[in-house]
Amino acid sequence: MRRAAFVRRMLRQYGSILTVTADNAEPKTVHALIQAMNYKNKVSSKEVWMPEGYFDNSHFSYIGPPECRLDQMRGAVLSCSENNYQVIRAQSVEVGNQILYLWAVLKELPGEETDGGF
């Protein structure tokens, strides 16, 4: 089995269904893996430190198919279930001059506030 076909099969089998929207592009549905990065203590490049043992779960890693080029999209937002994520950085991973998958760092967007029916 070719490597790219293997990766696609794994994403379909184990990934979540996401809707990707970007500036001036049609929405696209893909299977991809999203997982919390669990930053510990240092949460930004500005040397901001959090209390010892604190985990910031607002950033996520993404592994997705090569057909959805997040690295070439502007303003890409991913939607999965009730969560929305903004793409912070994305890059393709190539082996033998073939793109196998894309990885990205995502930031969870705040959800809509509800008034609780009051």
C-alpha positions as CSV (number, residue, x, y, z in Angstrom):
1,M,0.0,0.0,0.0
2,R,1.3,3.4,-0.9
3,R,2.1,5.7,2.1
4,A,-0.3,8.4,1.0
5,A,-3.2,5.9,0.7
6,F,-2.3,4.5,4.1
7,V,-2.4,8.0,5.8
8,R,-5.7,8.8,4.1
9,R,-7.2,5.5,5.3
10,M,-6.1,6.1,8.9
11,L,-7.5,9.6,8.8
12,R,-10.9,8.3,7.6
13,Q,-10.9,5.5,10.1
14,Y,-9.7,7.5,13.2
15,G,-10.2,11.1,12.4
16,S,-13.1,13.5,13.1
17,I,-15.2,15.0,10.4
18,L,-14.4,18.7,10.1
19,T,-15.7,21.5,7.9
20,V,-13.0,23.9,6.7
21,T,-13.9,27.4,5.7
22,A,-11.5,30.0,4.4
23,D,-11.6,33.5,2.8
24,N,-13.0,33.3,-0.8
25,A,-13.2,29.5,-0.8
26,E,-16.0,27.0,-0.8
27,P,-16.4,25.0,2.5
28,K,-14.6,21.7,2.5
29,T,-15.3,18.6,4.6
30,V,-12.4,16.4,5.6
31,H,-11.4,13.7,8.1
32,A,-8.6,14.8,10.4
33,L,-7.1,14.3,13.8
34,I,-7.3,17.1,16.4
35,Q,-5.7,16.8,19.8
36,A,-5.1,19.3,22.7
37,M,-1.4,20.3,22.9
38,N,-1.5,20.7,26.7
39,Y,1.1,23.5,26.9
40,K,2.6,23.5,30.4
41,N,3.6,26.7,32.2
42,K,4.9,28.7,29.3
43,V,2.0,29.6,27.0
44,S,3.3,32.2,24.6
45,S,6.5,33.4,23.0
46,K,6.3,36.6,25.0
47,E,7.8,34.7,28.0
48,V,4.5,34.7,29.9
49,W,4.6,32.0,32.6
50,M,1.6,30.5,34.3
51,P,1.5,29.0,37.8
52,E,3.3,25.7,38.2
53,G,1.3,22.7,37.0
54,Y,-1.1,24.9,34.9
55,F,-2.1,23.5,31.5
56,D,-3.3,25.8,28.7
57,N,-5.7,23.7,26.6
58,S,-6.5,26.4,24.1
59,H,-4.1,25.2,21.4
60,F,-4.5,22.0,19.4
61,S,-2.5,20.0,16.9
62,Y,-4.0,19.0,13.6
63,I,-3.1,16.2,11.2
64,G,-5.1,16.2,8.0
65,P,-5.2,15.1,4.4
66,P,-3.0,16.7,1.7
67,E,-6.1,17.7,-0.3
68,C,-6.9,20.3,2.2
69,R,-4.0,22.7,2.0
70,L,-4.3,24.7,5.2
71,D,-0.8,26.1,4.5
72,Q,-2.2,27.9,1.5
73,M,-5.5,29.1,2.9
74,R,-6.1,32.6,4.3
75,G,-8.3,32.9,7.3
76,A,-9.0,29.2,7.6
77,V,-11.4,28.1,10.4
78,L,-12.1,24.5,11.2
79,S,-15.5,23.4,12.7
80,C,-15.9,20.1,14.5
81,S,-19.0,19.3,16.6
82,E,-19.6,22.5,18.6
83,N,-15.9,23.7,18.5
84,N,-14.3,26.1,16.1
85,Y,-10.6,26.5,15.6
86,Q,-8.4,29.1,13.9
87,V,-5.3,28.0,12.0
88,I,-2.2,29.6,13.6
89,R,0.4,27.8,11.5
90,A,0.3,25.0,9.0
91,Q,2.9,23.0,6.9
92,S,2.9,20.1,4.6
93,V,4.9,17.0,5.3
94,E,6.6,15.4,2.2
95,V,8.2,12.1,1.7
96,G,9.7,11.3,-1.7
97,N,8.3,14.5,-3.3
98,Q,4.8,13.5,-2.3
99,I,2.7,15.3,0.3
100,L,1.6,12.7,2.9
101,Y,-0.3,15.0,5.2
102,L,-0.6,18.5,6.7
103,W,0.0,19.4,10.2
104,A,-1.2,22.6,11.9
105,V,-1.3,24.4,15.2
106,L,-4.9,25.5,16.0
107,K,-6.3,27.9,18.6
108,E,-9.8,27.2,19.9
109,L,-12.2,30.1,19.2
110,P,-14.5,31.2,22.0
111,G,-18.0,29.7,21.7
112,E,-21.2,31.7,21.5
113,E,-22.5,32.9,24.9
114,T,-25.9,31.8,25.8
115,D,-28.1,33.5,28.4
116,G,-29.3,30.2,29.9
117,G,-32.9,31.0,29.1
118,F,-33.2,33.9,31.5
